[in-house]
Amino acid sequence: MTMGRAAVFQMTSGIDPAANAEALVGAIGAAAMGGASMLFTPEMSGLVDRDRSRAAKNIVPEDDSPVLAAVRNCAADAGIWVALGSLPVKRQDGRWANRSFVIDGAGAIAARYDKIHMFDVDLATGESWRESSAYAPGEQVVTVQTPLGRLGIAVCYDLRFPALFEALGRARCDLIAIPAAFTVPTGKAHWHVLQRARAIEASAYVVAAAQTGHHADGRDTYGHSLVVDPWGDILLDMGDSPAGLGFAEVDSARITAIRSQLPSLANKRPMPGVTAS
């Protein structure tokens, strides 16, 4: 049985990668000082810029990313793992990917995950988003062993697609990272209930680091970075407060106890085909 401390960084990323990198470096140091084994950061930690013409000059291959380099160097200096929510990166084929990274305590990249589900929606508020017009979807479900247990990775809009979380449940993940930059209307309606449902379904902790507040590119994000335990209880809710750090404990004994009480993963059966009449 193990217990570890997770740190969660709620931030308001802007259009300047250097400023975002500076904020991330500060959070890594503070998380290590706070006794965390691992820091979790939001989706698009390195750049939030809906002006794609302006953003293009800052979206580079991962080997050329100053934000990724800064985070890796700081993680190594502090000896702490970092679940870097995501960065926009340029793929070899020239398209962009919304890519999450897990960085170990020596600064090496332990895992990569490209967001699978693209946010293509028209909201009743008039907001319209077409992520697929610039970003290529990922194709792989990813898990990795970390100091807090086996971590599964999802990003933001992935939250709405149960099949991904069924796959992560089958992989017996101890916790799932769901970094996000949720809109305010969808956040108010669905954020808490979906995060709790995913934790319950997978009998795993969910750590959802989120963007918050008004961003330099004009968008507003919901905040409410969460840590949810496998029973669905909320251990941490950072509200819509400005950028800051929160902490929560991840206890493997809690996972074992809940999976013993409600063995839904063990009882899961393949679904038969649908018959329409």
C-alpha positions as CSV (number, residue, x, y, z in Angstrom):
1,M,0.0,0.0,0.0
2,T,1.3,3.4,-0.9
3,M,0.3,7.0,-0.5
4,G,1.6,10.0,-2.3
5,R,0.9,13.6,-2.6
6,A,-0.4,15.1,-5.9
7,A,0.0,18.9,-6.6
8,V,-2.4,20.6,-9.0
9,F,-1.6,23.8,-10.8
10,Q,-4.5,25.9,-11.8
11,M,-3.4,28.6,-14.2
12,T,-4.4,31.3,-16.7
13,S,-2.1,30.7,-19.6
14,G,-1.6,33.5,-22.1
15,I,-0.2,34.1,-25.6
16,D,3.4,34.4,-24.4
17,P,5.1,31.0,-24.0
18,A,8.0,32.5,-22.0
19,A,5.6,33.8,-19.4
20,N,3.8,30.6,-19.2
21,A,7.0,28.6,-18.9
22,E,8.0,30.9,-16.0
23,A,4.7,30.2,-14.2
24,L,5.2,26.5,-14.7
25,V,8.7,26.5,-13.4
26,G,7.5,28.4,-10.3
27,A,4.8,25.8,-9.8
28,I,7.2,22.9,-10.1
29,G,9.4,24.3,-7.4
30,A,6.5,25.0,-5.1
31,A,5.1,21.5,-5.6
32,A,8.4,20.0,-4.7
33,M,8.7,22.2,-1.6
34,G,5.1,21.1,-0.7
35,G,6.1,17.5,-0.6
36,A,4.4,16.4,-3.8
37,S,5.5,13.4,-5.7
38,M,4.0,14.7,-8.9
39,L,2.6,18.0,-10.3
40,F,-0.4,18.1,-12.7
41,T,-0.9,21.1,-15.0
42,P,-3.8,22.1,-17.4
43,E,-4.4,21.6,-21.0
44,M,-2.5,24.1,-23.2
45,S,-0.2,25.1,-20.3
46,G,2.4,26.6,-22.7
47,L,0.1,28.6,-25.0
48,V,-3.6,29.7,-25.0
49,D,-4.1,31.6,-28.2
50,R,-7.2,31.3,-30.4
51,D,-5.6,33.5,-33.1
52,R,-4.1,30.7,-35.1
53,S,-2.1,33.0,-37.4
54,R,-0.4,34.6,-34.3
55,A,-0.1,31.2,-32.5
56,A,1.6,29.5,-35.5
57,K,5.0,31.0,-34.8
58,N,4.9,29.5,-31.3
59,I,3.8,26.0,-32.3
60,V,7.0,24.1,-33.0
61,P,8.2,20.5,-32.9
62,E,8.5,19.2,-29.4
63,D,12.3,19.1,-29.6
64,D,12.3,22.9,-30.2
65,S,9.7,23.8,-27.5
66,P,11.2,26.2,-25.0
67,V,8.3,25.5,-22.6
68,L,8.9,21.7,-22.7
69,A,12.6,22.2,-22.2
70,A,12.1,24.5,-19.2
71,V,9.7,22.1,-17.6
72,R,12.0,19.1,-18.1
73,N,15.0,21.0,-16.7
74,C,13.1,22.2,-13.7
75,A,11.6,18.7,-13.0
76,A,15.1,17.3,-13.0
77,D,16.4,20.0,-10.7
78,A,13.5,19.5,-8.3
79,G,13.4,15.7,-8.6
80,I,9.6,15.7,-9.2
81,W,7.4,14.1,-11.8
82,V,5.3,16.4,-13.9
83,A,2.1,15.6,-15.9
84,L,2.3,18.5,-18.3
85,G,-1.4,18.8,-19.3
86,S,-0.7,19.6,-22.9
87,L,1.3,21.7,-25.3
88,P,0.5,22.5,-28.9
89,V,3.3,20.9,-31.0
90,K,4.0,20.6,-34.7
91,R,4.1,17.0,-36.0
92,Q,6.5,15.7,-38.6
93,D,3.7,15.9,-41.2
94,G,3.3,19.6,-40.4
95,R,-0.1,19.3,-38.7
96,W,-0.5,20.3,-35.0
97,A,-1.1,18.0,-32.1
98,N,-2.6,18.8,-28.7
99,R,0.0,16.7,-26.8
100,S,0.2,15.7,-23.1
101,F,3.6,14.8,-21.6
102,V,4.6,12.9,-18.5
103,I,8.0,13.9,-17.4
104,D,9.9,11.9,-14.7
105,G,12.0,13.2,-11.9
106,A,15.2,13.1,-14.0
107,G,13.6,15.3,-16.7
108,A,13.0,12.5,-19.2
109,I,9.8,12.1,-21.1
110,A,8.1,9.0,-19.8
111,A,5.0,9.2,-21.9
112,R,3.2,11.2,-24.6
113,Y,-0.5,11.3,-25.4
114,D,-2.1,13.2,-28.3
115,K,-5.7,14.2,-27.6
116,I,-8.0,11.9,-29.4
117,H,-11.3,13.8,-29.5
118,M,-11.4,17.1,-31.2
119,F,-13.6,19.9,-29.8
120,D,-15.8,20.9,-32.8
121,V,-18.9,22.5,-31.3
122,D,-21.3,25.4,-31.7
123,L,-22.6,26.6,-28.2
124,A,-25.9,28.3,-27.5
125,T,-23.8,31.3,-26.3
126,G,-22.5,31.9,-29.8
127,E,-19.1,30.4,-29.1
128,S,-17.9,28.2,-32.0
129,W,-14.8,26.0,-31.8
130,R,-13.2,23.9,-34.6
131,E,-10.2,22.2,-33.1
132,S,-10.0,19.7,-36.0
133,S,-9.4,22.5,-38.5
134,A,-5.8,22.8,-37.1
135,Y,-5.1,19.8,-34.9
136,A,-4.8,16.1,-35.9
137,P,-6.4,13.7,-33.4
138,G,-4.4,11.1,-31.6
139,E,-4.9,7.4,-32.1
140,Q,-3.4,5.7,-29.0
141,V,-4.6,5.1,-25.5
142,V,-1.7,5.8,-23.1
143,T,-0.9,4.7,-19.6
144,V,2.4,5.0,-17.7
145,Q,3.7,3.9,-14.3
146,T,4.4,6.9,-12.0
147,P,5.3,7.4,-8.3
148,L,1.5,7.7,-7.6
149,G,0.6,4.5,-9.5
150,R,-0.4,3.7,-13.0
151,L,-1.5,6.9,-14.7
152,G,-4.0,7.0,-17.6
153,I,-4.1,10.2,-19.7
154,A,-7.0,12.1,-21.3
155,V,-7.4,15.7,-22.3
156,C,-10.4,18.0,-21.9
157,Y,-13.1,17.1,-24.5
158,D,-12.0,13.4,-24.1
159,L,-13.9,13.5,-20.8
160,R,-17.2,13.1,-22.8
161,F,-16.3,9.8,-24.4
162,P,-16.8,6.8,-22.1
163,A,-15.0,4.3,-24.4
164,L,-11.7,5.9,-23.6
165,F,-12.2,5.6,-19.9
166,E,-13.4,2.0,-20.3
167,A,-10.0,1.3,-21.9
168,L,-8.2,3.0,-19.1
169,G,-10.3,1.1,-16.6
170,R,-9.3,-2.2,-18.3
171,A,-5.7,-1.1,-17.9
172,R,-6.3,-0.9,-14.2
173,C,-5.2,2.7,-13.9
174,D,-4.8,4.0,-10.3
175,L,-5.4,7.5,-11.4
176,I,-6.3,9.4,-14.6
177,A,-5.2,12.9,-15.6
178,I,-7.8,15.0,-17.3
179,P,-6.2,18.4,-17.9
180,A,-8.6,20.9,-19.4
181,A,-9.4,24.4,-20.6
182,F,-13.2,24.0,-20.3
183,T,-15.5,26.8,-21.5
184,V,-17.6,28.5,-18.8
185,P,-21.1,27.3,-20.0
186,T,-20.1,23.7,-20.5
187,G,-18.1,23.8,-17.2
188,K,-21.1,25.0,-15.2
189,A,-23.3,22.3,-16.7
190,H,-21.1,19.2,-16.9
191,W,-17.6,19.5,-15.4
192,H,-18.2,18.1,-11.9
193,V,-20.7,15.4,-12.8
194,L,-18.5,14.0,-15.6
195,Q,-15.3,14.1,-13.6
196,R,-17.0,12.2,-10.7
197,A,-18.5,9.7,-13.1
198,R,-15.2,8.9,-14.7
199,A,-13.6,8.3,-11.3
200,I,-16.4,6.0,-10.3
201,E,-16.4,4.1,-13.6
202,A,-12.7,3.4,-13.5
203,S,-12.5,3.0,-9.7
204,A,-9.6,5.4,-9.9
205,Y,-8.5,8.8,-8.8
206,V,-9.1,11.6,-11.3
207,V,-6.8,14.6,-11.3
208,A,-8.2,17.4,-13.5
209,A,-5.9,20.5,-13.6
210,A,-7.8,23.3,-15.3
211,Q,-7.3,26.7,-16.9
212,T,-9.2,29.5,-15.2
213,G,-10.4,33.1,-15.7
214,H,-10.0,35.6,-18.6
215,H,-7.2,34.9,-21.0
216,A,-5.1,37.3,-23.1
217,D,-6.7,35.9,-26.3
218,G,-10.2,36.9,-25.1
219,R,-11.5,33.5,-24.0
220,D,-12.8,32.6,-20.5
221,T,-12.3,29.3,-18.9
222,Y,-14.1,27.6,-16.0
223,G,-11.4,26.7,-13.5
224,H,-12.4,24.3,-10.7
225,S,-9.4,22.1,-10.9
226,L,-10.4,18.8,-9.2
227,V,-9.1,15.8,-7.5
228,V,-11.8,13.1,-7.2
229,D,-11.3,9.8,-5.4
230,P,-12.5,6.4,-6.7
231,W,-15.8,6.6,-4.7
232,G,-16.6,9.9,-6.5
233,D,-15.8,12.1,-3.5
234,I,-14.2,15.5,-4.3
235,L,-11.0,15.9,-2.4
236,L,-10.0,19.2,-4.0
237,D,-11.9,21.9,-5.8
238,M,-9.9,25.0,-6.6
239,G,-13.0,27.0,-7.6
240,D,-12.5,29.9,-10.1
241,S,-9.7,31.4,-8.2
242,P,-6.7,32.8,-10.0
243,A,-3.6,30.8,-10.7
244,G,-2.4,28.7,-7.8
245,L,-1.4,25.4,-6.3
246,G,-3.5,22.8,-4.5
247,F,-2.6,19.4,-3.0
248,A,-4.4,16.1,-2.4
249,E,-3.3,12.7,-1.2
250,V,-3.6,9.6,-3.4
251,D,-3.9,6.4,-1.4
252,S,-3.6,3.0,-3.0
253,A,-5.5,1.4,-0.1
254,R,-8.5,3.5,-0.9
255,I,-8.5,2.1,-4.5
256,T,-8.2,-1.5,-3.3
257,A,-11.0,-1.0,-0.7
258,I,-13.4,0.5,-3.3
259,R,-12.6,-2.1,-5.9
260,S,-13.3,-4.8,-3.3
261,Q,-16.7,-3.3,-2.3
262,L,-17.8,-2.5,-5.9
263,P,-15.9,-4.8,-8.3
264,S,-17.4,-3.3,-11.4
265,L,-14.1,-3.7,-13.4
266,A,-13.9,-7.4,-12.5
267,N,-17.6,-7.9,-13.3
268,K,-17.6,-6.0,-16.7
269,R,-18.8,-8.1,-19.6
270,P,-18.6,-7.4,-23.3
271,M,-21.8,-5.8,-24.7
272,P,-23.8,-7.7,-27.3
273,G,-24.6,-6.0,-30.6
274,V,-27.6,-3.6,-30.8
275,T,-30.7,-4.9,-32.4
276,A,-32.9,-2.2,-34.0
277,S,-36.6,-2.7,-34.6
